[in-house]
Structure formats: C-alpha cells, structure tokens
Amino acid sequence: MIFAALVAFLPLTPAAAKNIRVGGVSYVDAAEFGSRYGLKATTAGRKLTLKSAWTTIELEAESRECRYNGLRVFLGDASRAYRGAVLISRTDADRLFNPLLLPGNDQKKVPDLRTIVIDPGHGGRDPGKENRRLKINEKTVALDTALRLQRMLENMGYRVLLTRTEDKHLGADKAADLLERAAIAKRAGADLLISLHYNAVSSAAQRVSGVEVYSLTPQHQYSTSDPEQDDAKGAAEFNAGNARDHWNILLGYHVHRRLVDELKISDRGLKRARWAVLRHAECPAILVEAGFLSNDAEARRIATPEYRQRIADAIAHGVEAYGAVVAGVRKQRGGK
C-alpha cells in the first residue's frame, strides 16, 4: 500500500536538485532534494529531518550516519553544512535515497526474482571467525543458518541454491574461493545473492554486538570502513556489481530492517563495502553479518538452533518484502 501511494503521489522522475561542489564532491541541498519526494524539512542546529506520512530521514551535518525510518544507515559521503543548509552528496541522493524513496526510478530494467543463491561464508580449511572459549566457528553456524534460510525461501516458492552444502573450501586459495562464490551465482542464473556471515572483533569484544548488512560501495565513494578515504584506487573502479546499485541498497534495507526488528538486536547499520562476492555479483547482492561471535552472550544465542532459525526467518521476510516492492514496480510498469 505504501508503494502504491508513493507512486501515485510522486512524478516518476523527480527533477534533479542543483549540484554544489564541496571538497571535490558534488552535493545537493538535502531539504530541496527531499521536497521533490514530498518530504518536509525541519532543522535543529546541525540536524535536519525530512518527513512525510510514511518516511522519516534524520541527517546531521559532517556525519556519515543517518536514520532512515529509525534504521541506522551509513552514507557514502559525510553530509555537509553549507550556508545554513545541510547537504548530501549527489551519489547518496541517487544511489541511496532515490531507490528507497522511489524504487525503480530511472531504472530501465526491473530484476526478476525467481532464483536465489545463498553463500554460507568460509568453509573447509577456513573456519572464519571463532569463539574459541565457547568452541563456535563461523563456517559451521553460517552453513546451518543458510540451510534453514534455503528451506524458508523454498517454502515461499523460490528456487534456491547454496554455494556450498558441506564443510569445504571452494578454491585453491582465498582469492579463488571468493571468485567461485560469485561464479556459482552467475552459472545458476541467480536473481539475488545473499552471502551469510557472522562477525567478531578483538577489542571491546563483550561490548560489541548486533547485526550489519552490506551492499556494494558505489563507484567514486569510499566504503564504511574507510573513513580516511585511503582506497582511492578501489573508489575509482566500476565493478560488475555496481550495475545493480539501485537494487542492492533496496535489498539491503529490507533485510536489515527485518533483522533488527525481528531479532530485537543492536543495529550496527546498513553499510557499504567492496567485498569480492559483492564486487563480482551479476545480480542484486548483499552480505549479512548476523551477529558477533566475539560477544559471549550473543555467541551463546547463535549456538542455539532456535536463534539461527529466527535469523533465517528474518532474512527470508526481508527478501519477501524486497520481492513485494519489485513486483510493485513491475506491475506499475505493466509487467515489464
């Protein structure tokens, strides 16, 4: 219903806001941008809120974080204060907010959603992250969660394949292993790829918990983990996965939304990264970090079949929500 109301309210191609160059990056006035999508702006110091009946975006000047309907979302470029206004980068306007506000806008092709490939991270000689105190490793719980997710999605009517169904490595070395995961999705004719992982940190381990979802960093932007903008070479490249930037972030948002809401877990953010499986994916793709094994309390939950089933359920519900939006775009276009 929300999608239908949005399509009825908005022009199919909102007029572009004026570009403003700041520090070599093209920005737009966030309030002006929001107004073109029916969002009313209110300011409080360095903070700007854009709001409609169904959407609330909270921005703060000089920060790479924002809130989209309460969900923690990381921008590719920090917002800026400029002559009394708050600016967002043109790339964030086009590749982050535009897909969420008006799915399918400016997209010539709407993706299919029939075949889904799930990629359980690591395997074989690569255990991934570990909690040695509790004897839990990532490769094992990732595979079990993937198998649960496969059953959920198959029950929804999708064709579902896994990159691995047993404890094995997929290549002669790490680089070959990662390339093979995207290659399996390509050979399967995947319409969607979900790479499933669990996380860990070495410092402040017992204080860090929660879920993160990653989509591919757009060209000319820096990944969430690169605030110092050291990877200029990576930012300059256009990767195969960037052709689906619009759908990647839409998929990431709906899966992250469901994980946070259904698990009642710490929101670590919808983030951007250039992981190999995302760079080489030729379909909409995300990487899910479903919890922190380094946090003993969270690791104990992850070790239980019941909690892994809840994770699988939440991801499946996110895919279902994404699929409903895609179907809505297709219907609005007369099935094309």
N, C-alpha and C positions, 0 to 999 in steps of 0.2 A: 504494500500500500504506500509506503514511504517513497519507493522508487517511482511509482506511477504519479504521485503527487508532485514529485520533483520534476519529472519530465513535462507535466502539464504546466508547471509554473515558470519554467526557465526556457529561454531560447536554446536551440540545440548547440549553438556556438557562441557563448558569451564573448562580447567584444574584448579584445586584449587591452590590459591596463598599460599605461605608459611606462617604458623602461627608464630606470635611473641607475647609473653606473656608480658603484661604491667599491673601492678596493679591487678593481678589475672584475667585479662580478655584477651581472645585470640583475637589478632588483625592481620590484613593483610595490606601490603603496598597498599595504595589506587591507586597509579599510576600503579602498577603491576596488580592489580585487574582490573582496567579499560582497560588496554591493551588487556586483554583476551576477551573483548567485543568490541574491535575496537575503544576504546576511547583514544584520545591523551591527554597527561598530560602537563599542563603548570603551573609554580609556580610563585608566587609573595609574598615573605616573608612567612608568615604563611598560606597563601591561596593557594589552589590547585584547578585547573579547569580541569575537564575531559570532552572532547568534541568529538563528531562525527557529521556527517551531520544532524542527527535528535535528538541528545541528548546532553544536557549540564548539568553537575553536578558541583556545586560550593561548596567546603568544606573549613573550616577554623579550624586549629588545636586548640584543647581544647574547642571546641564548640559542643553543641548537635544540632545545627541548620545547615541545608544546603539548597541549592536551587536545585531543580530538574526541568529543563526546566522552570526556573523562579518561580516555585511554592515553597512556604515555607514548608519544610519537617523537622520533628524532628527525630533525630537519637535516638536509644535506649541507646547507649553509646557515650560519647563525643569522637570526633576524637582526635588523639594524634600526637604531634611532636616527632619524633624518628630518631636520626642520620640523620638529613637532609631530612627525608621523612615525609609525612602525612599518618597516619594510620587510618583505620576504623575497627570497631570490626568485627570479623568473623560472628557474628549473624546479624549485619546490612548488611554485604555483602550478606549473604544467604537469609535473611528474608525480606529485604527491597529493596536493589538494584537489586538482581538477578531476582525477579518477575517482576520488572518494565522494566528491560533491555531485559529479555528473558522469557516472560510469558510461563508457563508450564514446564520450565526446571526442571528436577529432580522430577517432579510430576507424579506419576503412574496413577492418575485418573483426568480427566478433568470434572469439575462440569457441571451439566445441568443448564439450565436457562429457566424454564417454569413457576414456581410458586414463587411469591414474596409476602412476608409478610411485611406490614408496621406497625410499632409500634408507635402510637401517644403517646408521653410521658405523664405521670401523669394521672389525671382524678379523678372524684368524690371528695372525701374529700381532695385530694392532688392537689392543684392548680399549683404546680411547681413554677417557677419564676414569679414575678409580678412587674408591674409598677403601683403602686397604684395612683400616680399622674394622670396617663392617663387611669386608670381603665382597664388595659390589663393584662391578665394572660396567662401563658404558655399552660395550658391544653386546652384552647379554641382555640388558634391560631394553636397549633400543630395538633389538630384534623381536623380543617378546611384545613390546608395545606396537611395533609395526604389524605383526601378525594379528593382533587384536584390532588394529585400525583397518587392516585388509578385510576382516570379516564384517566390520561395521559398514564399510563402503560398499562391499558386495551386496549386503542386505538392502542397501539403498538403490541398487540396480547398476552400479558402475562395474566396468571391467577393471580389475586391479592386479598389478604385478609388483613383485618385490625385486630389488636389485640383488639381494641375497636372501636365501631362506635357511641358511645354516651358518655356522661359525667359520667363515672363510674370508681370505683376502681376495680382492678382485683384480690385482695386477702385480707385475714383477716388482714394482716399488710404489711408494706413496703417490707419486705423480700419475703413474699408470692406473693405479686403483681409482683415483678420483675421476680421471677421464672416462674410465669404463662405466662409472655410475651414470653420467650424463649420456653416454653412448647407448646404454641399455634402454634408457627412456626414449631415445631417438628411434632405435630399432623397433620398439614396441608401439611407435606412433602415439606416444603419450600426449594427452591434452593438458596434463598437470603433473608436476613433480613435487613431492614432499620429502625432503631429507630430514631424518629424525635423529636427534642427538640429545645427550644430557651433558651438563656443564660442570665445571669445577674451578675454583680459584685457590691460590696458595696462601694468600694473606687474608686476614679477617674472615676466614672460611666459615665460621659459625654465625657470622652476621649477614652473609650474602646468600640470598635465596630467591626463588621466583622463576618466571618464565620470560624468555626472549624469543622473538620471531624476526628473522632476517629476510629481506628481499635484496636483489642485486642493486648496488650503488649505481645511479645514473652516470652517464658519461659527463666528465668535467666537474664531478663532485667528489668529495672525499668521504670515505667510509666512517661510520660512527666511531670506530676505534682509532681513528686518525685525526684527532682534533688539531694537531700541529701541522697538518697538511704536508706530510713528508712524502707521500706516494704520488708525486706529480706524474710519473710515468703511467701508473695504473689509472689515474683520473683521465688522462688523455685518450685512453683506448676505448673504442666502441666494441663491446663484446656481444656474442650471439644473443645472450640473454637480455641485453638492453633493448632489443626489438620488442620485448613484451613488458617494458617498464610499467605501462598503464595497468596491465592486468596483474603483474607481480605484486604491486602495492595493494591492490584491491583484495587479492587473495590473502596476503599477509595480514591485512587489517581484520578481515572476518575471522581468520583462525586465531589471531592473537586475542581478539575480543572475546571469543568463546572460551579460550583457555583461562583468561583472567577471571571472567565472570563465573564460570562453572567450577573452577578449582578453588576459588577464593584465595588466590595465591598472589604473592608480591608481583607487581607489574614492573618488570625490568625494561620494557619498552619494545616498540616496533622499530627495528633498526635496519641499517644498510651495511652490506659487506660485499666484498668481491671474492667469496669463497669459490673454488674451482667448479663445484657442482652447480652453482648459480650462474657463473660466467658462461659455461658451455651448454646450458639447458636451452633447448629449442622449443620450449613451451613455457607457460607461466610456472614459476617455481619459487619455493620458499625453503628456508632451513629453520627448523624448530629446535630450540634448546629448552627442553621441557622441565628442567629443574636442575638443582645443584647437588651433585653427589658429595661435594666437599662439606656441605652442611649436614651434620649427622641427623638432625631431626627430619630434614627433607629427604635425605637418603633412605632413612628407615621407611618413610611413606612410599618412596619409589620402589623399594624392595618388595612391596606387597602387590599381589596380582590385582587386588581391588582398586588400588590407586592407579596402576598402569591402565586398567580398563577405563577409569574416569578420564585419564589423559586422552586415550584413543577416542572415547565418546566425544570429548570437547573438540578435538581436531576434526572429527567427522562432521560435527554440527557446523563448524566453521566452513568446511568445504560445501556443505549443503547450503549455507547462507550465500556463499560466493556463487554457487551454481544458480540460485534463485535470481540473483542480480543479473548474471549473464543471460539467463533465459528471458528476463525482463527487457534487457537491451535488444535481444534478438526479436522478441515479439513486437517491440516498439518500431523496429525496422521492417516489420512484415516478414519475419522469419529468416532474414539474410544474415 
